[in-house]
Every structure is written in C-alpha cells, then in structure tokens.
Amino acid sequence: MIVTVTANPALDVTYGLDRLVPNHAHRVRSVRQRAGGKGVNVARVLRRLGHETRVVAAVGGTTGALVRGDLEAAELPRDLVEIAGESRRTVTLVSGEDGQATLLNEPGPTVRSQEWAELSELVRRVGASASVVVFAGSLPPGVAGSEYAQLVAMLAEQGVPTVLDTSGDALRAGVTGGPDIVKPNAEELAELTSTADPVEGATALRELGARDVVVSLGSDGLLAVTGAGSWRASPSRTVPGNPTGAGDAVVAALAAGLRNGTRWPDRLREAVAASTSAVAAPVAGDIDESHYRGELRAARVSTVDGQEEFHGAGSHG
C-alpha cells in the first residue's frame, strides 16, 4: 500500500471559460469541484493505475467537511485528522481551446501544535505498514519547515521508503531527512540551489541528503539524477489541456516504481506517460488512460549524455 500525506489539503474548484480576459466579467461554462491537494491527487492517480493507496490528511470547517465527503464518495481509503481551522480552496480557471490554466492557491488554515502532533502520530502509525509514503504539497501555516524532514527520517528508521514533493523552506529542510526520491520542478530547484542547470541543481539536492532527484521540466519532460545514473525522459508530443495535476501524476508513477523496484528508464517512461495523460484529463487527479497506454510506447528516454536510448514496449530501435 502506498500512503499519501497531504498536510494542507484543499477543495479544488475548476472553472471552464471560453477565454480569460483581465478586468472583465466572465461567464463560466462548466464547474467541477472535488477534494484535492497534491497528495490527494497522487492517491487518485495511483488508484487509476491500479495501485492500493490510502490518504492521510488534516481537514477542518465547512470546506473540510466537503473534502471529507468527496473522499468518502470517491471511496478513497483515508485517515483524517480534524483541525479547528477552515480548510482551504483552490480555484483553477481553464480557458481557451488549448486549456490554458490559471491557478489561485489559498494559503490554508493555521495548524496548532497539538493538531500537528496528531497528524504526525497518524503518519507514524499508518506509515509503518506502508510500502511507500508520499509527502506532497505545502506545509500549512503554523508548521515549521523542518517537519517533513522529521517525518521522513522517522519512517526511514522503520525502513519505509519516502517520496517528497514540496517547495521552498519545506523542500530545503525536507531533503536533510533523507527521502528516497525528491521531485521539484525546474523553477523550484533553481530557486533552492541558485543554479539554472537542473543537473547541477539535482546533484546539489543529493549532496544535501536526497537519495534520488527527479526534476519536472514542463513540456520538455523529466530529468532524473540518481545513484544508479542520470536520464532524461520526454513525451512524444505536446499535449493540450490542463497541466495542473501533471506533477502529481509524475509523483504517483515514481512512488509506484519505487515500490515495485522498477528500473529507472522504465520508471521515467511511466512517469512521463502519467504526466501527459493527466494534462489530457479535465481535472487534476485524473488521467486519460488511452493516452497513458500510447505514451508508454512512445515516450523517449535516454541517458543525459545521449549515448544510450531506452525504448518502450512495442517500439523498435
């Protein structure tokens, strides 16, 4: 079982617009609402890919009740801590035929020390029997940036592998706990390491404590710098749609590959396929399964130096 921890979950609201024009009123043509936050989205994708998963999160207030209700309706296994604060909402504005996305992220409620202690104990208890634990998303206000590092280190002592997907201070401190995989995007990595070269940045994160690093490069795909080697993976084509959940789909595939011991080239191919199939789906946390199957065959994976290329099932060369 792969456990996902969402310290700062949200109610995700997606508005579909014909086009987005600043300083104008807009008529919304579609509204979708569901429980979200990066870890919840990771769990949804894992289940779509056929993996057993469980959500751990902290929810509160009226919005938190909506999050709880949607998780129940989706029949996602879950362990939730009730907090006094009001859970946040995120709003995504998807406009135009190419699905351009504008995302509005609320900061989330302040989590009290006792509430965080409750969540940490839940992570310890549920994580002890997990094959992998994923920590995804921001830490809520009131929680120190070092808390992910402490949870990662605690699970490492129990022999439980971890994946960390966060940014800023939480990422800077989190890598010192020794996560098995860290997945920043290129912008987050450059901000943290003060280098625009993603290979150098990923190497720096490994020196800080991360075992392996996978960098999201947007439409250019993924870069992996690991103890076993370094690779680049890219999709066969650019996919129009909503990219909001693409990174979460990458994390889902990486967590599944970590659990299964999949070799890195195949793991990256699966991650690229999941990412682009998430862009092709209407909301974060979903994938287009037909696109996923096709991209498993078509995605390109090679060593960073370009000397060796790895082909997918059904491909030749």
Contacts in CASP RR format, 6 or more apart in sequence:
PFRMAT RR
TARGET T0000
AUTHOR 0000-0000-0000
METHOD contacts of the structure
MODEL  1
MIVTVTANPALDVTYGLDRLVPNHAHRVRSVRQRAGGKGVNVARVLRRLG
HETRVVAAVGGTTGALVRGDLEAAELPRDLVEIAGESRRTVTLVSGEDGQ
ATLLNEPGPTVRSQEWAELSELVRRVGASASVVVFAGSLPPGVAGSEYAQ
LVAMLAEQGVPTVLDTSGDALRAGVTGGPDIVKPNAEELAELTSTADPVE
GATALRELGARDVVVSLGSDGLLAVTGAGSWRASPSRTVPGNPTGAGDAV
VAALAAGLRNGTRWPDRLREAVAASTSAVAAPVAGDIDESHYRGELRAAR
VSTVDGQEEFHGAGSHG
1 52 0 8 1.000
1 53 0 8 1.000
1 54 0 8 1.000
1 129 0 8 1.000
1 130 0 8 1.000
1 131 0 8 1.000
2 43 0 8 1.000
2 46 0 8 1.000
2 51 0 8 1.000
2 52 0 8 1.000
2 53 0 8 1.000
2 54 0 8 1.000
2 130 0 8 1.000
2 131 0 8 1.000
2 132 0 8 1.000
2 133 0 8 1.000
2 134 0 8 1.000
2 255 0 8 1.000
2 256 0 8 1.000
2 259 0 8 1.000
3 53 0 8 1.000
3 54 0 8 1.000
3 55 0 8 1.000
3 56 0 8 1.000
3 123 0 8 1.000
3 126 0 8 1.000
3 127 0 8 1.000
3 130 0 8 1.000
3 132 0 8 1.000
3 133 0 8 1.000
3 134 0 8 1.000
4 39 0 8 1.000
4 40 0 8 1.000
4 42 0 8 1.000
4 43 0 8 1.000
4 46 0 8 1.000
4 53 0 8 1.000
4 54 0 8 1.000
4 55 0 8 1.000
4 56 0 8 1.000
4 133 0 8 1.000
4 134 0 8 1.000
4 136 0 8 1.000
5 39 0 8 1.000
5 56 0 8 1.000
5 57 0 8 1.000
5 123 0 8 1.000
5 133 0 8 1.000
5 134 0 8 1.000
5 135 0 8 1.000
5 136 0 8 1.000
5 151 0 8 1.000
6 36 0 8 1.000
6 37 0 8 1.000
6 38 0 8 1.000
6 39 0 8 1.000
6 40 0 8 1.000
6 55 0 8 1.000
6 56 0 8 1.000
6 57 0 8 1.000
6 136 0 8 1.000
6 137 0 8 1.000
7 57 0 8 1.000
7 58 0 8 1.000
7 111 0 8 1.000
7 119 0 8 1.000
7 135 0 8 1.000
7 137 0 8 1.000
7 138 0 8 1.000
7 139 0 8 1.000
7 140 0 8 1.000
7 143 0 8 1.000
7 147 0 8 1.000
8 37 0 8 1.000
8 58 0 8 1.000
8 88 0 8 1.000
8 108 0 8 1.000
8 137 0 8 1.000
8 138 0 8 1.000
8 139 0 8 1.000
8 140 0 8 1.000
9 35 0 8 1.000
9 36 0 8 1.000
9 37 0 8 1.000
9 39 0 8 1.000
9 40 0 8 1.000
9 57 0 8 1.000
9 58 0 8 1.000
9 59 0 8 1.000
9 64 0 8 1.000
9 67 0 8 1.000
9 87 0 8 1.000
9 88 0 8 1.000
10 35 0 8 1.000
10 36 0 8 1.000
10 37 0 8 1.000
10 63 0 8 1.000
10 67 0 8 1.000
10 87 0 8 1.000
10 88 0 8 1.000
10 89 0 8 1.000
10 90 0 8 1.000
10 105 0 8 1.000
10 106 0 8 1.000
10 108 0 8 1.000
11 33 0 8 1.000
11 34 0 8 1.000
11 35 0 8 1.000
11 36 0 8 1.000
11 63 0 8 1.000
11 64 0 8 1.000
11 66 0 8 1.000
11 67 0 8 1.000
11 70 0 8 1.000
11 87 0 8 1.000
11 88 0 8 1.000
11 89 0 8 1.000
11 90 0 8 1.000
12 32 0 8 1.000
12 33 0 8 1.000
12 34 0 8 1.000
12 35 0 8 1.000
12 36 0 8 1.000
12 37 0 8 1.000
12 89 0 8 1.000
12 90 0 8 1.000
12 92 0 8 1.000
12 283 0 8 1.000
12 284 0 8 1.000
13 31 0 8 1.000
13 32 0 8 1.000
13 33 0 8 1.000
13 89 0 8 1.000
13 90 0 8 1.000
13 91 0 8 1.000
13 92 0 8 1.000
14 30 0 8 1.000
14 31 0 8 1.000
14 32 0 8 1.000
14 33 0 8 1.000
14 91 0 8 1.000
14 92 0 8 1.000
14 94 0 8 1.000
14 242 0 8 1.000
14 282 0 8 1.000
14 283 0 8 1.000
14 284 0 8 1.000
15 28 0 8 1.000
15 30 0 8 1.000
15 31 0 8 1.000
15 91 0 8 1.000
15 92 0 8 1.000
15 93 0 8 1.000
15 94 0 8 1.000
16 28 0 8 1.000
16 29 0 8 1.000
16 30 0 8 1.000
16 31 0 8 1.000
16 93 0 8 1.000
16 94 0 8 1.000
16 95 0 8 1.000
17 26 0 8 1.000
17 27 0 8 1.000
17 28 0 8 1.000
17 29 0 8 1.000
17 93 0 8 1.000
17 94 0 8 1.000
17 95 0 8 1.000
17 96 0 8 1.000
18 27 0 8 1.000
18 29 0 8 1.000
18 95 0 8 1.000
18 96 0 8 1.000
19 95 0 8 1.000
19 96 0 8 1.000
20 26 0 8 1.000
20 93 0 8 1.000
20 95 0 8 1.000
20 96 0 8 1.000
20 100 0 8 1.000
20 102 0 8 1.000
32 282 0 8 1.000
32 283 0 8 1.000
33 66 0 8 1.000
33 70 0 8 1.000
34 70 0 8 1.000
34 74 0 8 1.000
34 283 0 8 1.000
35 66 0 8 1.000
35 67 0 8 1.000
35 68 0 8 1.000
35 69 0 8 1.000
35 70 0 8 1.000
35 71 0 8 1.000
35 74 0 8 1.000
36 67 0 8 1.000
36 90 0 8 1.000
36 284 0 8 1.000
36 285 0 8 1.000
37 90 0 8 1.000
37 136 0 8 1.000
37 137 0 8 1.000
38 136 0 8 1.000
38 137 0 8 1.000
38 165 0 8 1.000
38 248 0 8 1.000
38 251 0 8 1.000
39 55 0 8 1.000
39 57 0 8 1.000
39 134 0 8 1.000
39 136 0 8 1.000
39 137 0 8 1.000
39 248 0 8 1.000
39 251 0 8 1.000
40 55 0 8 1.000
40 57 0 8 1.000
40 71 0 8 1.000
40 76 0 8 1.000
40 285 0 8 1.000
41 136 0 8 1.000
41 245 0 8 1.000
41 248 0 8 1.000
41 249 0 8 1.000
41 284 0 8 1.000
41 285 0 8 1.000
42 53 0 8 1.000
42 134 0 8 1.000
42 136 0 8 1.000
42 165 0 8 1.000
42 248 0 8 1.000
42 249 0 8 1.000
42 251 0 8 1.000
42 252 0 8 1.000
42 255 0 8 1.000
42 285 0 8 1.000
43 53 0 8 1.000
43 54 0 8 1.000
43 55 0 8 1.000
43 76 0 8 1.000
43 252 0 8 1.000
44 74 0 8 1.000
44 76 0 8 1.000
44 285 0 8 1.000
44 286 0 8 1.000
45 248 0 8 1.000
45 249 0 8 1.000
45 252 0 8 1.000
45 253 0 8 1.000
45 274 0 8 1.000
45 278 0 8 1.000
45 285 0 8 1.000
45 286 0 8 1.000
45 287 0 8 1.000
46 53 0 8 1.000
46 252 0 8 1.000
46 255 0 8 1.000
46 256 0 8 1.000
47 53 0 8 1.000
47 76 0 8 1.000
48 285 0 8 1.000
48 286 0 8 1.000
48 287 0 8 1.000
48 289 0 8 1.000
49 252 0 8 1.000
49 253 0 8 1.000
49 256 0 8 1.000
49 274 0 8 1.000
49 287 0 8 1.000
49 292 0 8 1.000
51 252 0 8 1.000
51 256 0 8 1.000
51 259 0 8 1.000
53 76 0 8 1.000
53 77 0 8 1.000
54 77 0 8 1.000
54 78 0 8 1.000
54 79 0 8 1.000
54 126 0 8 1.000
54 130 0 8 1.000
55 71 0 8 1.000
55 76 0 8 1.000
55 77 0 8 1.000
55 78 0 8 1.000
55 79 0 8 1.000
55 80 0 8 1.000
56 78 0 8 1.000
56 79 0 8 1.000
56 80 0 8 1.000
56 119 0 8 1.000
56 122 0 8 1.000
56 123 0 8 1.000
56 126 0 8 1.000
57 67 0 8 1.000
57 78 0 8 1.000
57 80 0 8 1.000
57 81 0 8 1.000
58 80 0 8 1.000
58 81 0 8 1.000
58 82 0 8 1.000
58 83 0 8 1.000
58 111 0 8 1.000
58 115 0 8 1.000
58 119 0 8 1.000
58 140 0 8 1.000
59 65 0 8 1.000
59 67 0 8 1.000
59 68 0 8 1.000
59 80 0 8 1.000
59 81 0 8 1.000
59 82 0 8 1.000
59 83 0 8 1.000
59 87 0 8 1.000
60 82 0 8 1.000
60 83 0 8 1.000
60 84 0 8 1.000
60 85 0 8 1.000
60 86 0 8 1.000
60 87 0 8 1.000
60 109 0 8 1.000
61 85 0 8 1.000
61 86 0 8 1.000
61 87 0 8 1.000
62 86 0 8 1.000
63 86 0 8 1.000
63 87 0 8 1.000
63 88 0 8 1.000
63 89 0 8 1.000
64 86 0 8 1.000
64 87 0 8 1.000
67 87 0 8 1.000
68 80 0 8 1.000
71 78 0 8 1.000
71 80 0 8 1.000
72 78 0 8 1.000
79 122 0 8 1.000
79 126 0 8 1.000
81 115 0 8 1.000
81 118 0 8 1.000
81 119 0 8 1.000
81 122 0 8 1.000
83 109 0 8 1.000
83 111 0 8 1.000
83 112 0 8 1.000
83 115 0 8 1.000
84 109 0 8 1.000
84 112 0 8 1.000
84 115 0 8 1.000
85 109 0 8 1.000
85 110 0 8 1.000
85 111 0 8 1.000
86 108 0 8 1.000
86 109 0 8 1.000
87 108 0 8 1.000
87 109 0 8 1.000
88 105 0 8 1.000
88 106 0 8 1.000
88 107 0 8 1.000
88 108 0 8 1.000
88 109 0 8 1.000
89 106 0 8 1.000
90 103 0 8 1.000
90 104 0 8 1.000
90 105 0 8 1.000
90 106 0 8 1.000
91 103 0 8 1.000
91 104 0 8 1.000
92 101 0 8 1.000
92 102 0 8 1.000
92 103 0 8 1.000
92 104 0 8 1.000
92 242 0 8 1.000
92 244 0 8 1.000
92 284 0 8 1.000
93 101 0 8 1.000
93 102 0 8 1.000
93 103 0 8 1.000
93 104 0 8 1.000
94 100 0 8 1.000
94 101 0 8 1.000
94 241 0 8 1.000
94 242 0 8 1.000
95 102 0 8 1.000
97 240 0 8 1.000
98 240 0 8 1.000
98 241 0 8 1.000
99 240 0 8 1.000
99 241 0 8 1.000
99 242 0 8 1.000
101 241 0 8 1.000
101 242 0 8 1.000
101 243 0 8 1.000
101 244 0 8 1.000
103 244 0 8 1.000
107 140 0 8 1.000
107 141 0 8 1.000
108 140 0 8 1.000
108 141 0 8 1.000
109 140 0 8 1.000
109 141 0 8 1.000
110 140 0 8 1.000
110 141 0 8 1.000
110 142 0 8 1.000
111 119 0 8 1.000
111 140 0 8 1.000
111 141 0 8 1.000
111 142 0 8 1.000
111 143 0 8 1.000
112 142 0 8 1.000
116 143 0 8 1.000
116 147 0 8 1.000
120 147 0 8 1.000
120 150 0 8 1.000
120 151 0 8 1.000
123 133 0 8 1.000
123 151 0 8 1.000
123 154 0 8 1.000
123 155 0 8 1.000
124 154 0 8 1.000
124 155 0 8 1.000
127 133 0 8 1.000
127 155 0 8 1.000
127 158 0 8 1.000
127 160 0 8 1.000
128 158 0 8 1.000
128 160 0 8 1.000
130 160 0 8 1.000
131 160 0 8 1.000
131 161 0 8 1.000
131 259 0 8 1.000
132 160 0 8 1.000
132 161 0 8 1.000
132 162 0 8 1.000
132 163 0 8 1.000
132 255 0 8 1.000
132 258 0 8 1.000
132 259 0 8 1.000
133 155 0 8 1.000
133 160 0 8 1.000
133 161 0 8 1.000
133 162 0 8 1.000
133 163 0 8 1.000
134 162 0 8 1.000
134 163 0 8 1.000
134 164 0 8 1.000
134 165 0 8 1.000
134 251 0 8 1.000
134 255 0 8 1.000
135 148 0 8 1.000
135 151 0 8 1.000
135 152 0 8 1.000
135 162 0 8 1.000
135 163 0 8 1.000
135 164 0 8 1.000
135 165 0 8 1.000
135 166 0 8 1.000
135 179 0 8 1.000
136 163 0 8 1.000
136 164 0 8 1.000
136 165 0 8 1.000
136 166 0 8 1.000
136 248 0 8 1.000
136 251 0 8 1.000
137 165 0 8 1.000
137 166 0 8 1.000
137 167 0 8 1.000
137 170 0 8 1.000
138 166 0 8 1.000
138 167 0 8 1.000
138 170 0 8 1.000
139 145 0 8 1.000
139 147 0 8 1.000
139 148 0 8 1.000
139 166 0 8 1.000
139 170 0 8 1.000
145 169 0 8 1.000
145 170 0 8 1.000
145 173 0 8 1.000
145 174 0 8 1.000
146 173 0 8 1.000
146 174 0 8 1.000
147 170 0 8 1.000
148 164 0 8 1.000
148 166 0 8 1.000
148 170 0 8 1.000
148 173 0 8 1.000
148 174 0 8 1.000
148 177 0 8 1.000
149 173 0 8 1.000
149 174 0 8 1.000
149 175 0 8 1.000
149 176 0 8 1.000
149 177 0 8 1.000
149 178 0 8 1.000
150 177 0 8 1.000
152 162 0 8 1.000
152 164 0 8 1.000
152 174 0 8 1.000
152 177 0 8 1.000
152 178 0 8 1.000
152 179 0 8 1.000
153 177 0 8 1.000
153 178 0 8 1.000
155 161 0 8 1.000
155 162 0 8 1.000
156 162 0 8 1.000
156 177 0 8 1.000
156 178 0 8 1.000
161 180 0 8 1.000
161 258 0 8 1.000
161 259 0 8 1.000
162 178 0 8 1.000
162 179 0 8 1.000
162 180 0 8 1.000
162 181 0 8 1.000
163 179 0 8 1.000
163 180 0 8 1.000
163 181 0 8 1.000
163 182 0 8 1.000
163 183 0 8 1.000
163 251 0 8 1.000
163 254 0 8 1.000
163 255 0 8 1.000
163 258 0 8 1.000
164 171 0 8 1.000
164 174 0 8 1.000
164 175 0 8 1.000
164 179 0 8 1.000
164 181 0 8 1.000
164 182 0 8 1.000
164 183 0 8 1.000
164 210 0 8 1.000
165 182 0 8 1.000
165 183 0 8 1.000
165 184 0 8 1.000
165 247 0 8 1.000
165 248 0 8 1.000
165 251 0 8 1.000
166 174 0 8 1.000
167 184 0 8 1.000
167 188 0 8 1.000
167 191 0 8 1.000
167 192 0 8 1.000
168 188 0 8 1.000
168 191 0 8 1.000
168 192 0 8 1.000
171 182 0 8 1.000
171 184 0 8 1.000
171 188 0 8 1.000
171 192 0 8 1.000
172 192 0 8 1.000
175 182 0 8 1.000
175 205 0 8 1.000
175 208 0 8 1.000
175 209 0 8 1.000
175 210 0 8 1.000
176 208 0 8 1.000
176 209 0 8 1.000
177 209 0 8 1.000
178 209 0 8 1.000
178 210 0 8 1.000
178 211 0 8 1.000
179 209 0 8 1.000
179 210 0 8 1.000
179 211 0 8 1.000
180 211 0 8 1.000
180 212 0 8 1.000
180 258 0 8 1.000
181 210 0 8 1.000
181 211 0 8 1.000
181 212 0 8 1.000
181 213 0 8 1.000
181 214 0 8 1.000
181 254 0 8 1.000
181 255 0 8 1.000
181 258 0 8 1.000
182 205 0 8 1.000
182 210 0 8 1.000
182 212 0 8 1.000
182 213 0 8 1.000
182 214 0 8 1.000
183 213 0 8 1.000
183 214 0 8 1.000
183 215 0 8 1.000
183 216 0 8 1.000
183 247 0 8 1.000
183 250 0 8 1.000
183 251 0 8 1.000
183 254 0 8 1.000
184 192 0 8 1.000
184 205 0 8 1.000
184 213 0 8 1.000
184 215 0 8 1.000
184 216 0 8 1.000
185 215 0 8 1.000
185 216 0 8 1.000
185 217 0 8 1.000
185 218 0 8 1.000
185 247 0 8 1.000
186 198 0 8 1.000
186 215 0 8 1.000
186 216 0 8 1.000
186 217 0 8 1.000
186 218 0 8 1.000
189 198 0 8 1.000
189 201 0 8 1.000
189 202 0 8 1.000
189 205 0 8 1.000
189 215 0 8 1.000
190 196 0 8 1.000
190 198 0 8 1.000
190 201 0 8 1.000
192 201 0 8 1.000
192 205 0 8 1.000
193 200 0 8 1.000
193 201 0 8 1.000
193 204 0 8 1.000
193 205 0 8 1.000
195 201 0 8 1.000
195 204 0 8 1.000
198 215 0 8 1.000
198 217 0 8 1.000
198 223 0 8 1.000
199 223 0 8 1.000
199 225 0 8 1.000
199 230 0 8 1.000
199 304 0 8 1.000
201 213 0 8 1.000
201 215 0 8 1.000
202 213 0 8 1.000
202 215 0 8 1.000
202 223 0 8 1.000
202 224 0 8 1.000
202 225 0 8 1.000
203 213 0 8 1.000
203 225 0 8 1.000
205 213 0 8 1.000
206 212 0 8 1.000
206 213 0 8 1.000
206 225 0 8 1.000
206 227 0 8 1.000
211 226 0 8 1.000
211 227 0 8 1.000
212 224 0 8 1.000
212 225 0 8 1.000
212 226 0 8 1.000
212 227 0 8 1.000
212 228 0 8 1.000
213 224 0 8 1.000
213 225 0 8 1.000
213 226 0 8 1.000
214 222 0 8 1.000
214 223 0 8 1.000
214 224 0 8 1.000
214 250 0 8 1.000
214 254 0 8 1.000
214 268 0 8 1.000
214 271 0 8 1.000
215 222 0 8 1.000
215 223 0 8 1.000
215 224 0 8 1.000
215 225 0 8 1.000
216 222 0 8 1.000
216 246 0 8 1.000
216 247 0 8 1.000
216 250 0 8 1.000
216 275 0 8 1.000
217 223 0 8 1.000
218 243 0 8 1.000
218 246 0 8 1.000
219 235 0 8 1.000
219 238 0 8 1.000
220 234 0 8 1.000
221 232 0 8 1.000
221 233 0 8 1.000
221 234 0 8 1.000
221 235 0 8 1.000
221 272 0 8 1.000
221 275 0 8 1.000
222 232 0 8 1.000
222 233 0 8 1.000
222 234 0 8 1.000
222 250 0 8 1.000
222 268 0 8 1.000
222 271 0 8 1.000
222 272 0 8 1.000
222 275 0 8 1.000
223 230 0 8 1.000
223 231 0 8 1.000
223 232 0 8 1.000
223 233 0 8 1.000
223 304 0 8 1.000
224 230 0 8 1.000
224 231 0 8 1.000
224 232 0 8 1.000
224 233 0 8 1.000
224 264 0 8 1.000
224 268 0 8 1.000
225 304 0 8 1.000
226 264 0 8 1.000
228 264 0 8 1.000
229 264 0 8 1.000
229 303 0 8 1.000
230 303 0 8 1.000
230 304 0 8 1.000
231 264 0 8 1.000
231 265 0 8 1.000
231 268 0 8 1.000
231 301 0 8 1.000
231 302 0 8 1.000
231 303 0 8 1.000
231 304 0 8 1.000
231 310 0 8 1.000
232 301 0 8 1.000
232 302 0 8 1.000
232 303 0 8 1.000
232 304 0 8 1.000
232 306 0 8 1.000
233 265 0 8 1.000
233 268 0 8 1.000
233 269 0 8 1.000
233 271 0 8 1.000
233 272 0 8 1.000
233 299 0 8 1.000
233 300 0 8 1.000
233 301 0 8 1.000
234 272 0 8 1.000
234 299 0 8 1.000
234 300 0 8 1.000
235 272 0 8 1.000
235 275 0 8 1.000
235 276 0 8 1.000
235 295 0 8 1.000
235 298 0 8 1.000
235 299 0 8 1.000
235 300 0 8 1.000
236 295 0 8 1.000
236 298 0 8 1.000
236 299 0 8 1.000
236 300 0 8 1.000
237 298 0 8 1.000
239 276 0 8 1.000
239 279 0 8 1.000
239 280 0 8 1.000
239 291 0 8 1.000
240 279 0 8 1.000
241 279 0 8 1.000
241 280 0 8 1.000
242 279 0 8 1.000
242 281 0 8 1.000
242 282 0 8 1.000
242 283 0 8 1.000
242 284 0 8 1.000
243 278 0 8 1.000
243 279 0 8 1.000
244 283 0 8 1.000
244 284 0 8 1.000
245 278 0 8 1.000
245 279 0 8 1.000
245 284 0 8 1.000
245 285 0 8 1.000
246 275 0 8 1.000
246 276 0 8 1.000
246 278 0 8 1.000
246 279 0 8 1.000
247 275 0 8 1.000
247 278 0 8 1.000
248 278 0 8 1.000
248 284 0 8 1.000
248 285 0 8 1.000
249 271 0 8 1.000
249 274 0 8 1.000
249 275 0 8 1.000
249 277 0 8 1.000
249 278 0 8 1.000
249 285 0 8 1.000
249 287 0 8 1.000
250 271 0 8 1.000
250 272 0 8 1.000
250 274 0 8 1.000
250 275 0 8 1.000
252 274 0 8 1.000
253 267 0 8 1.000
253 270 0 8 1.000
253 271 0 8 1.000
253 273 0 8 1.000
253 274 0 8 1.000
253 275 0 8 1.000
254 267 0 8 1.000
254 271 0 8 1.000
256 262 0 8 1.000
256 270 0 8 1.000
257 267 0 8 1.000
257 270 0 8 1.000
258 267 0 8 1.000
262 270 0 8 1.000
265 301 0 8 1.000
265 310 0 8 1.000
266 310 0 8 1.000
266 312 0 8 1.000
268 301 0 8 1.000
269 296 0 8 1.000
269 299 0 8 1.000
269 301 0 8 1.000
269 310 0 8 1.000
269 312 0 8 1.000
270 296 0 8 1.000
272 295 0 8 1.000
272 299 0 8 1.000
272 301 0 8 1.000
273 291 0 8 1.000
273 292 0 8 1.000
273 293 0 8 1.000
273 294 0 8 1.000
273 295 0 8 1.000
273 296 0 8 1.000
273 299 0 8 1.000
274 287 0 8 1.000
274 292 0 8 1.000
276 291 0 8 1.000
276 295 0 8 1.000
276 299 0 8 1.000
277 287 0 8 1.000
277 288 0 8 1.000
277 289 0 8 1.000
277 291 0 8 1.000
277 292 0 8 1.000
277 295 0 8 1.000
278 284 0 8 1.000
278 285 0 8 1.000
278 286 0 8 1.000
278 287 0 8 1.000
278 288 0 8 1.000
280 287 0 8 1.000
280 288 0 8 1.000
280 291 0 8 1.000
281 287 0 8 1.000
281 288 0 8 1.000
296 312 0 8 1.000
296 313 0 8 1.000
297 312 0 8 1.000
297 313 0 8 1.000
297 314 0 8 1.000
297 315 0 8 1.000
298 315 0 8 1.000
299 312 0 8 1.000
300 309 0 8 1.000
301 309 0 8 1.000
301 310 0 8 1.000
301 312 0 8 1.000
302 308 0 8 1.000
302 309 0 8 1.000
302 310 0 8 1.000
303 309 0 8 1.000
309 317 0 8 1.000
311 317 0 8 1.000
END
